[in-house]
Amino acid sequence: MTKVHDPQGPFLHRCNKIFIVCCVISLFVDPVFFYAPVVDAKNLCLSLDQKLEITVCVLRSFLDILYVFHIVLEFRTGFVAPSSRLFGRGEVIGDGRAICTRYLSSYFILDIVSILPLPQVNLITIVNAPTSLATKDLFKMVILAQFITRILRIYPYTRRSIKVHANLDERPGLQPFTISSYAFLPVM
């Protein structure tokens, strides 16, 4: 029997904080993919900065692995029944089937789209194939799409963190999507 975590417990609160930090870091890592392709002035062709390519791919892959742990944790996290929220803390639903059904119907697809290694794959295929302007635009769109999915995934956690833990020292200062959106300004 697998253990079901309390959605308002300290363990899950700590894991959610780690998840938010990892997502914000990944929001800053994603725009760095734009700086890996460089123009080789000697051969007049597009190539990659090898050190930057390896660094950004490894860092993004590590953050994606942490995101996978979060997805597994979501399948083991109970939820408060909407009908019992009227009075006090509410009844925590610990049924595995109900938890899976709720998660699969809510954020699962968004989470899967967020962790697909599309930027890494696109970065590797840019060098190995003749690139056109359309390929570069596709590369931008893929990174922007995953950037948006991560923002959409972070927002409910920051909102929930503010609502559940309303202490001033527990409140996230600035919303992560406003901070990280500045990372895209130079490349767009």
N, C-alpha and C positions, 0 to 999 in steps of 0.2 A: 504494500500500500504506500503510495507516495504522500508526502506531507503537503498539505495545503497551507499556504502562507496567509496570514491575516493582512488584508489590504490596508489596514491602518496601523500596522505594527511597526516597531522601530527598525527591524531588519529590512523590510520592504521600503521603508522611507529612506534608509541609507542606500539601498540598491538603486532607488529612483534618482537620488542625488548623483550617484556615480554615472547612471545612464544619461542624465541631463548634461553632465560635464563632458562625457564622451561624445555626445551628439554635437555639442557646441564646438568641441575641438575638431570634429569631422567637418563642421561647417566652415572652419578656417582652413582645413586641409584641402577640401575640394577645389577651391580656386587656384591652388598651387599647381594643379594638373595643367592649367593653361600655360604655365611658364616652362614646362618640361620640353615641349617642341621648340626648337630654335632653328634659325636659318644658318646653314653652313655657308659662310661667305666665300670660302675657297672653292667649293664645288657647286655653289648656287643651288642647294637643295635643302629640304627640310630634314633635320635629324633631331635626336633627343639629347638633352643633357643627361648623361648616364647616371651621375650621382644623384641628381634631383629625381630622376625617374625611379630609381631603386628606393630612395628615401620615402618618397610620397606613396609609392605602391605598398611598401612594407607598413608604413604608418596607417594608411587607409585600411589595409587588410587586417591589421591588429584591432583597429576600431570596429571593423565589421564583425570580427570574432566576438568582441565584447557585446555587440548588438545581438548576436546569435544567442549568447547567454541570457540576455534580457528576454528574448522571444521564448526561450525554454522556461524562464521564470514566470512569464505571463500565463503559460499553461498550468502553472502550479499555484497561481494566486487566486484566492477566493474573491468574491465580490459581495457587496451589500445589496440585498434584495430591494428593488425600488419600492415595493409595497410596505416595507418596514422602516423606511427612512423618516417617516413622520414623527416618530417618538424616539428621541435619543440616538443612540449609536447605530441601531439597526441590526438585522440578522445577517450574519455572514454565511453565504452559500458556499459549501465546500464540496459539492458534488462535481466530480471530474468531468462528466459529460456536459453538465450545464456550463462549467467554466470554459471548456473547449468550444462549445457552440457559441458562447458569448464572444470569445476572443476571435474566433474564425469569422464571425459576422461583423466585427467592428474594425480592428486595426491590423489584422493579420496580413492582408494584401499590401497595405501601405508599408508595413515592416519588411516584407519580402522585397518589395521594390526598392526600399532604402538600402538593403544590404547586397543587392546584386553587384557583382564586381565590374560593372559597365565602364567606369572610368579607367580601371586598370586594363581591361581588354582593349578599349579604344586606344589607349596610349600605346600599347604594344603593336596594334595593327596599323597605326598611323605610319610607323617607320617601315614596316614590312610591305606596305602596299603604296602604289602611287596615290598621292593625296591631291584632292581637288578642293576647291572652295566649299563644295557641298559636304565633303567629308569633315572639314574643319567646323562647319556650321552644325553638323550632326553631333560632333564631339561637344560643342558648346551646349547644345540642347540636352544631351544626356546628362551632363554634369549639372546643368540648371534644374532638370527634372528631379534628380536625386537630392539636390539642395532643397528644393521645395518640399519634397516628401519628408525630409528630416525636420524641416521647420514645422510642418503640419503635425508631426509626431511629438515634437518637443512642447508645443503650445499647451496641450491638455495637462502635461505633467507639471509645467510651471504654474498653471492656473490652479491645479489641485494642490500643489505644494503651498501656494499662498492661502488657499481656502482652509486646508487642514491644519497647517501650522502658521498661525497668523502672528507669531511673535516677530518683532522687528529684526532680531538677529537671524531668524530662519528665512526671511523673505529674500528671494533672489532679487538683486539690485535692478539691473536693467534687463529687459527682455532679450533673450539670446538672438532672436531673429533680427532685431534692429542693429545689434552690434555686428553680427556676421554678415549682414547685407552689404556693409561697407567693403568687405573683401572682394565683392564682385564688381565694384565700381571701376577699378582700373582696367579690367579685362573686357568689359562689355562695351 
